[in-house]
Every structure is written in structure tokens, then in C-alpha cells.
């Protein structure tokens, strides 16, 4: 028969498995979004290339051919830049969601872990209050660190996206 701390750890493991499954699903879905975006852009660029080649074959002068090539190059560069901006936006969105989920999991999980540890320590012949306080401090520090890393990552991605947009 499982003891109360063992049941608490089993519940935590189940929740961690559920979180890992959610994160994996989110990763797959966003990878699909990015891949679909890239496929669409590649298709558009290919179709534009075919049209450009047809127009280039009909060009009446070298000047007209140069202008067509320059126009096609500009359109391609703009599409590629737009695609990279969209990928950056998706990445920033995913990073923010991952940070939120991880912070939420850490907040919930640390309290559950702390409660389970307190239950386990309650029956031990040592200063369980000091051990419980040390555990709580460790969990609080880990949570704060994760929040800071998540915030810094979000700010860095937002800053890079803004800088990228202002260059073009």
C-alpha cells in the first residue's frame, strides 16, 4: 500500500508527464506552422520565378531584362524577409507560452514537492522544520530563476524582432 508521500510523488510524476506531453504537442504544432509557412513561401517564390522567366524571355531589350531581374530579386527578398519575420513572431509566441507553462508548472510542482517532502520529513527524527525551510527556499529560488530566464529570453527575442524590422 502506498504511503501519502509516495502518492504525492506519483501525482507529481503524472502531472510532469502531462506537462511534457503538452510541451511536445505544442512543439510539434509550431514546427508544423513554421514548415507550412516555409512551404507556402517556397511555392510563391517558385511561381514568381516561372513568371519572371517567361517575362524575361519576352524582354525586348537588355535594359528591360535587367529591370525584370531586379524586380524579381526585390520581390524574393521581401518574401524571404517577411517569412523570417513571421517565423520570429511564431518563435516569440512559443517562447512566451513555454515560459508561462514552465513557470506555472514550477509554481504548482514546487508546492506539491514541498508538501510531499514535509510529509516525508514529519516522521523523521531530525529537525524537519529546518529541512522544510531549506526545501522551500530552494524551490522559491528555482522558480524565480526560471521566471528571470523566461523574461530575459522574451525580451531578447522581442528586441531582435524589433531590430530586424527597423533595418528593413
Phi and psi in degrees as a GROMACS rama.xvg file:
@    title "Ramachandran Plot"
@    xaxis  label "Phi"
@    yaxis  label "Psi"
@TYPE xy
-76.9778  142.279  UNK-2
-85.1288  167.87  UNK-3
-58.4461  -45.6673  UNK-4
-61.9115  -37.9648  UNK-5
-65.0795  -39.294  UNK-6
-64.7416  -39.5245  UNK-7
-63.5899  -44.1541  UNK-8
-65.2199  -37.9136  UNK-9
-63.5697  -42.311  UNK-10
-63.4409  -40.8979  UNK-11
-63.4926  -42.8009  UNK-12
-62.6138  -40.8709  UNK-13
-62.5319  -44.1076  UNK-14
-65.0563  -39.095  UNK-15
-64.6738  -38.3458  UNK-16
-64.5102  -42.6616  UNK-17
-62.4273  -41.4637  UNK-18
-64.5442  -44.103  UNK-19
-60.9914  -39.03  UNK-20
-64.9501  -43.2714  UNK-21
-61.339  -43.0947  UNK-22
-64.7851  -41.9217  UNK-23
-63.3  -43.6937  UNK-24
-62.354  -43.3957  UNK-25
-62.9816  -41.1009  UNK-26
-61.9672  -43.8623  UNK-27
-63.5998  -46.645  UNK-28
-61.1839  -42.6016  UNK-29
-73.2583  -32.7145  UNK-30
-62.9504  -39.57  UNK-31
-64.8165  -40.7702  UNK-32
-60.2985  -45.7208  UNK-33
-66.2371  -43.5428  UNK-34
-62.2268  -43.3237  UNK-35
-61.4575  -42.8936  UNK-36
-59.5318  -45.694  UNK-37
-64.4859  -39.9053  UNK-38
-63.647  -43.8602  UNK-39
-61.0146  -44.5868  UNK-40
-65.7268  -42.6323  UNK-41
-61.4607  -40.8761  UNK-42
-63.8526  -45.5461  UNK-43
-61.1325  -43.968  UNK-44
-64.7983  -40.2211  UNK-45
-62.4588  -47.7915  UNK-46
-61.6836  -41.8963  UNK-47
-63.1542  -37.5581  UNK-48
-63.5729  -40.4994  UNK-49
-64.5229  -46.1373  UNK-50
-62.9555  -40.8435  UNK-51
-63.4703  -41.1655  UNK-52
-63.6421  -38.895  UNK-53
-64.5579  -46.1187  UNK-54
-64.3542  -37.9393  UNK-55
-64.2133  -37.7349  UNK-56
-66.5219  -26.3499  UNK-57
-93.0759  -1.02232  UNK-58
-60.1044  137.803  UNK-59
-93.8321  -15.5381  UNK-60
-146.507  159.663  UNK-61
-60.7946  -34.5168  UNK-62
-62.6393  -45.1712  UNK-63
-63.4128  -39.7989  UNK-64
-62.86  -42.6833  UNK-65
-63.5823  -41.9481  UNK-66
-64.4037  -40.2197  UNK-67
-63.4814  -44.1106  UNK-68
-62.3158  -43.59  UNK-69
-63.8852  -41.9799  UNK-70
-63.4021  -44.4279  UNK-71
-63.2554  -42.1996  UNK-72
-61.6572  -42.7216  UNK-73
-62.6605  -46.8811  UNK-74
-61.049  -41.922  UNK-75
-64.8969  -45.2461  UNK-76
-62.4122  -41.3843  UNK-77
-63.6633  -41.6157  UNK-78
-65.0355  -42.4396  UNK-79
-64.1196  -42.3719  UNK-80
-64.4158  -44.0256  UNK-81
-61.2096  -40.8741  UNK-82
-62.7915  -44.4154  UNK-83
-65.2957  -35.2345  UNK-84
-64.9342  -41.894  UNK-85
-64.7447  -39.9627  UNK-86
-64.7543  -40.3275  UNK-87
-62.691  -41.1857  UNK-88
-64.9663  -43.3352  UNK-89
-62.6557  -43.7816  UNK-90
-62.55  -43.5405  UNK-91
-64.055  -41.0649  UNK-92
-62.1546  -45.583  UNK-93
-65.6344  -42.6654  UNK-94
-61.8493  -41.8651  UNK-95
-63.3803  -43.0632  UNK-96
-65.9435  -41.2649  UNK-97
-62.9878  -43.0536  UNK-98
-61.1261  -42.4466  UNK-99
-64.2032  -45.6649  UNK-100
-63.6425  -42.8029  UNK-101
-66.2138  -40.9368  UNK-102
-64.4664  -44.1088  UNK-103
-60.5963  -44.9627  UNK-104
-64.377  -42.3081  UNK-105
-65.8325  -41.2947  UNK-106
-62.0501  -49.1685  UNK-107
-68.545  -46.0155  UNK-108
-65.6609  -36.7084  UNK-109
-67.7777  -37.3906  UNK-110
-67.7372  -41.2786  UNK-111
-64.8744  -42.5856  UNK-112
-63.6246  -43.1337  UNK-113
-60.7861  -45.3403  UNK-114
-61.9308  -43.4541  UNK-115
-64.8844  -40.7047  UNK-116
-65.8888  -39.0918  UNK-117
-61.7371  -41.9827  UNK-118
-62.9609  -42.0674  UNK-119
-67.7057  -40.7945  UNK-120
-73.759  -22.7697  UNK-121
-58.776  -33.2208  UNK-122
-92.4438  0.481594  UNK-123
-91.9666  146.3  UNK-124
-83.6152  53.9922  UNK-125
-138.087  176.326  UNK-126
-72.8051  86.196  UNK-127
-67.8752  -27.7663  UNK-128
-65.0291  -44.7815  UNK-129
-64.6013  -41.5912  UNK-130
-64.8481  -41.707  UNK-131
-64.0361  -41.2346  UNK-132
-64.4918  -39.8957  UNK-133
-63.9327  -41.6609  UNK-134
-63.4752  -45.1045  UNK-135
-61.0191  -42.982  UNK-136
-60.6733  -43.6557  UNK-137
-61.0284  -46.2133  UNK-138
-65.0846  -42.0106  UNK-139
-61.8927  -43.2442  UNK-140
-63.3704  -43.3853  UNK-141
-63.1985  -42.2287  UNK-142
-62.8927  -46.0752  UNK-143
-63.2176  -39.8646  UNK-144
-63.211  -45.6477  UNK-145
-61.6122  -41.0349  UNK-146
-62.2617  -41.647  UNK-147
-65.8496  -42.7954  UNK-148
-63.8054  -43.8445  UNK-149
-61.3891  -44.6999  UNK-150
-64.5342  -44.1023  UNK-151
-63.3962  -40.9799  UNK-152
-64.0543  -44.5661  UNK-153
-60.7441  -44.3823  UNK-154
-65.152  -38.9064  UNK-155
-65.9589  -42.5563  UNK-156
-66.7729  -42.6131  UNK-157
-62.9446  -41.3084  UNK-158
-64.949  -41.9172  UNK-159
-65.991  -39.399  UNK-160
-65.2687  -43.5485  UNK-161
-64.4768  -43.2887  UNK-162
-64.2201  -39.3314  UNK-163
-64.5381  -40.9012  UNK-164
-69.287  -36.7732  UNK-165
-72.3768  -21.3607  UNK-166
-73.189  -25.0025  UNK-167
